[in-house]
């Protein structure tokens, strides 16, 4: 997550099984996810606002171009992973943003994971129907 020679800042974000590798470079605010436009990749407005939240909260939306490589999980988990990665990359770019991002809870890796299915049950918690007679 250190700065590279080309003035790019890296951040890795994770949520459930989704992993996002984020690169921030100075620019005009263009966001690319897996080589596609931001609006094409995250179709729902909630996902777009969730993913770009660190940039809007810190007021850096127009100062950085963001390139994201995200894999695993579903669209909502990926949006959260992108949010986490952007927040981490912003801190490597400017450490003064840390209190703002921390207050919004964007630096905390969400530990909630899918619970595994157990044997003798149809799901993680659900049981098969019990018949007394």
C-alpha contacts under 8 A as a table, 3 or more apart, distances in Angstrom:
res1	aa1	res2	aa2	distance
1	X	9	X	6.79
1	X	10	X	4.78
1	X	11	X	5.55
1	X	12	X	7.73
1	X	89	X	7.11
1	X	92	X	6.69
2	X	9	X	6.57
2	X	10	X	6.61
2	X	92	X	6.55
3	X	7	X	6.19
3	X	8	X	5.78
3	X	9	X	4.97
3	X	10	X	6.96
3	X	92	X	7.08
3	X	93	X	7.47
4	X	7	X	5.55
4	X	8	X	5.52
4	X	9	X	6.78
5	X	8	X	7.29
7	X	25	X	6.44
7	X	26	X	7.73
8	X	23	X	6.21
8	X	24	X	5.42
8	X	25	X	4.78
8	X	26	X	7.73
9	X	23	X	5.54
9	X	24	X	4.95
9	X	25	X	6.59
9	X	89	X	5.55
9	X	90	X	7.47
9	X	92	X	6.23
9	X	93	X	5.92
10	X	21	X	7.33
10	X	22	X	5.60
10	X	23	X	4.75
10	X	24	X	6.46
10	X	88	X	7.71
10	X	89	X	5.01
10	X	92	X	7.31
11	X	21	X	6.08
11	X	22	X	5.06
11	X	23	X	6.64
11	X	85	X	4.74
11	X	86	X	6.27
11	X	87	X	7.56
11	X	88	X	4.98
11	X	89	X	4.15
11	X	90	X	7.92
11	X	92	X	7.79
12	X	19	X	7.18
12	X	20	X	5.68
12	X	21	X	4.77
12	X	22	X	6.09
12	X	84	X	7.27
12	X	85	X	4.51
12	X	86	X	7.84
12	X	88	X	6.89
12	X	89	X	7.60
13	X	19	X	5.85
13	X	20	X	5.00
13	X	21	X	6.57
13	X	22	X	7.70
13	X	80	X	7.95
13	X	81	X	4.62
13	X	82	X	5.90
13	X	83	X	7.08
13	X	84	X	4.49
13	X	85	X	3.67
13	X	86	X	7.42
13	X	88	X	7.43
13	X	109	X	7.81
14	X	17	X	7.25
14	X	18	X	5.70
14	X	19	X	4.64
14	X	20	X	6.27
14	X	80	X	7.50
14	X	81	X	4.47
14	X	82	X	7.68
14	X	84	X	6.63
14	X	85	X	7.30
14	X	109	X	6.71
14	X	110	X	7.92
15	X	18	X	5.33
15	X	19	X	6.77
15	X	77	X	5.54
15	X	78	X	7.01
15	X	80	X	6.12
15	X	81	X	4.98
15	X	109	X	6.94
15	X	110	X	6.12
15	X	111	X	7.55
16	X	73	X	6.83
16	X	77	X	6.30
16	X	110	X	7.73
16	X	111	X	7.45
16	X	112	X	6.71
16	X	113	X	5.24
16	X	114	X	7.27
17	X	72	X	5.57
17	X	73	X	5.01
17	X	77	X	7.54
17	X	113	X	7.96
18	X	70	X	6.99
18	X	71	X	5.65
18	X	72	X	4.28
18	X	73	X	4.60
18	X	74	X	7.38
18	X	77	X	5.94
18	X	78	X	5.35
18	X	81	X	6.22
19	X	70	X	5.64
19	X	71	X	5.58
19	X	72	X	6.40
19	X	78	X	7.11
19	X	81	X	5.99
19	X	82	X	7.95
20	X	68	X	6.56
20	X	69	X	5.63
20	X	70	X	4.14
20	X	71	X	6.57
20	X	78	X	7.14
20	X	81	X	5.50
20	X	82	X	5.41
20	X	85	X	6.19
21	X	68	X	5.70
21	X	69	X	5.10
21	X	70	X	6.21
21	X	82	X	7.72
21	X	85	X	6.53
22	X	66	X	6.97
22	X	67	X	5.89
22	X	68	X	4.56
22	X	69	X	6.50
22	X	82	X	7.24
22	X	85	X	5.65
22	X	86	X	6.15
22	X	89	X	6.89
23	X	66	X	5.80
23	X	67	X	5.16
23	X	68	X	6.35
23	X	89	X	7.09
24	X	64	X	6.04
24	X	65	X	5.82
24	X	66	X	4.82
24	X	67	X	6.59
24	X	86	X	7.81
24	X	89	X	6.64
24	X	90	X	7.65
25	X	64	X	5.44
25	X	65	X	5.25
25	X	66	X	6.55
26	X	63	X	5.91
26	X	64	X	4.38
26	X	65	X	5.83
27	X	30	X	7.37
27	X	62	X	7.28
27	X	63	X	5.52
27	X	64	X	4.63
27	X	65	X	4.81
28	X	61	X	7.93
28	X	62	X	4.98
28	X	63	X	5.49
28	X	64	X	5.90
28	X	65	X	6.00
29	X	61	X	5.37
29	X	62	X	4.36
29	X	63	X	5.87
29	X	64	X	5.05
29	X	65	X	4.71
29	X	66	X	7.09
30	X	64	X	7.40
30	X	65	X	4.78
30	X	66	X	6.22
31	X	37	X	6.76
31	X	38	X	5.55
31	X	65	X	5.88
31	X	66	X	4.63
31	X	67	X	5.97
31	X	68	X	7.73
32	X	35	X	5.81
32	X	36	X	5.59
32	X	37	X	5.03
32	X	38	X	5.31
32	X	66	X	6.21
32	X	67	X	4.90
32	X	68	X	6.07
33	X	36	X	5.28
33	X	37	X	6.31
33	X	38	X	5.79
33	X	41	X	6.59
33	X	67	X	6.10
33	X	68	X	4.67
33	X	69	X	5.97
33	X	70	X	7.18
34	X	67	X	7.81
34	X	68	X	6.09
34	X	69	X	4.95
34	X	70	X	6.54
35	X	69	X	7.99
36	X	40	X	6.57
36	X	41	X	6.28
37	X	40	X	5.24
37	X	41	X	6.28
38	X	41	X	5.31
38	X	42	X	6.17
38	X	48	X	7.60
39	X	42	X	5.56
39	X	43	X	6.06
39	X	48	X	7.28
40	X	43	X	5.89
42	X	45	X	7.58
42	X	47	X	5.96
42	X	48	X	5.77
42	X	75	X	7.21
42	X	79	X	7.64
43	X	47	X	7.38
43	X	48	X	7.50
44	X	47	X	5.40
44	X	48	X	6.49
45	X	48	X	5.03
45	X	49	X	6.11
46	X	49	X	5.26
46	X	50	X	5.98
47	X	50	X	5.01
47	X	51	X	6.04
47	X	75	X	7.65
47	X	76	X	6.41
47	X	79	X	5.70
48	X	51	X	5.24
48	X	52	X	6.17
48	X	79	X	7.31
49	X	52	X	5.29
49	X	53	X	5.74
50	X	53	X	5.29
50	X	79	X	6.41
50	X	80	X	6.73
50	X	83	X	6.62
51	X	54	X	7.67
51	X	79	X	4.89
51	X	80	X	6.09
51	X	81	X	7.82
51	X	82	X	5.53
51	X	83	X	4.42
52	X	55	X	5.58
52	X	56	X	6.56
52	X	83	X	6.30
52	X	86	X	7.88
53	X	56	X	5.20
53	X	57	X	6.01
53	X	83	X	6.68
54	X	57	X	5.25
54	X	58	X	6.17
54	X	83	X	6.52
54	X	86	X	6.59
54	X	87	X	5.52
54	X	101	X	6.89
54	X	106	X	7.25
55	X	58	X	5.44
55	X	59	X	5.83
55	X	60	X	4.97
55	X	61	X	4.75
55	X	86	X	7.65
55	X	87	X	7.84
56	X	59	X	4.96
56	X	60	X	6.45
56	X	61	X	5.68
57	X	60	X	7.92
57	X	100	X	7.82
57	X	101	X	7.75
58	X	61	X	7.95
58	X	97	X	6.96
58	X	100	X	7.10
58	X	101	X	7.59
59	X	62	X	7.69
60	X	63	X	5.18
60	X	64	X	6.62
61	X	64	X	6.40
62	X	65	X	8.00
68	X	82	X	7.29
70	X	78	X	6.69
70	X	81	X	7.92
70	X	82	X	7.38
71	X	78	X	7.38
72	X	78	X	7.38
73	X	77	X	5.86
73	X	78	X	6.34
74	X	77	X	5.42
74	X	78	X	6.03
75	X	78	X	5.06
75	X	79	X	6.12
76	X	79	X	5.07
76	X	80	X	6.34
77	X	80	X	5.14
77	X	81	X	6.12
78	X	81	X	4.90
78	X	82	X	6.10
79	X	82	X	5.12
79	X	83	X	6.24
80	X	83	X	4.97
80	X	84	X	6.25
81	X	84	X	5.10
81	X	85	X	6.14
82	X	85	X	5.04
82	X	86	X	6.04
83	X	86	X	5.29
83	X	87	X	6.22
83	X	106	X	7.20
84	X	87	X	5.22
84	X	88	X	6.32
84	X	106	X	5.94
84	X	107	X	6.21
84	X	108	X	7.73
84	X	109	X	7.21
85	X	88	X	5.15
85	X	89	X	6.13
86	X	89	X	5.05
86	X	90	X	6.06
87	X	90	X	5.16
87	X	91	X	6.48
87	X	101	X	6.85
87	X	106	X	6.32
87	X	107	X	6.42
88	X	91	X	5.24
88	X	92	X	6.55
88	X	107	X	6.72
89	X	92	X	5.13
89	X	93	X	6.29
90	X	93	X	4.92
90	X	94	X	6.03
90	X	95	X	7.74
90	X	97	X	7.28
91	X	94	X	5.01
91	X	95	X	4.77
91	X	96	X	7.41
91	X	97	X	6.09
91	X	98	X	5.91
92	X	95	X	6.21
94	X	97	X	5.99
94	X	98	X	7.99
95	X	98	X	5.65
96	X	99	X	7.12
97	X	100	X	5.54
97	X	101	X	6.35
98	X	101	X	5.28
98	X	102	X	5.90
99	X	102	X	5.05
99	X	103	X	6.00
100	X	103	X	5.29
100	X	104	X	6.54
101	X	104	X	5.20
101	X	105	X	6.33
101	X	106	X	5.52
101	X	107	X	6.52
102	X	105	X	4.93
102	X	106	X	5.94
102	X	107	X	5.69
102	X	108	X	7.71
103	X	106	X	7.81
105	X	108	X	5.85
106	X	109	X	7.89
115	X	124	X	6.06
116	X	123	X	7.93
116	X	124	X	5.60
117	X	121	X	7.43
117	X	122	X	7.42
117	X	123	X	4.92
117	X	124	X	4.07
117	X	125	X	7.68
118	X	121	X	5.86
118	X	122	X	7.74
118	X	123	X	6.58
118	X	124	X	5.64
118	X	125	X	7.91
119	X	122	X	7.78
120	X	127	X	7.69
120	X	128	X	7.74
121	X	124	X	7.18
121	X	125	X	7.46
121	X	126	X	6.30
121	X	127	X	4.89
121	X	128	X	5.82
122	X	126	X	6.18
122	X	127	X	6.23
122	X	128	X	6.38
123	X	126	X	5.32
123	X	127	X	7.32
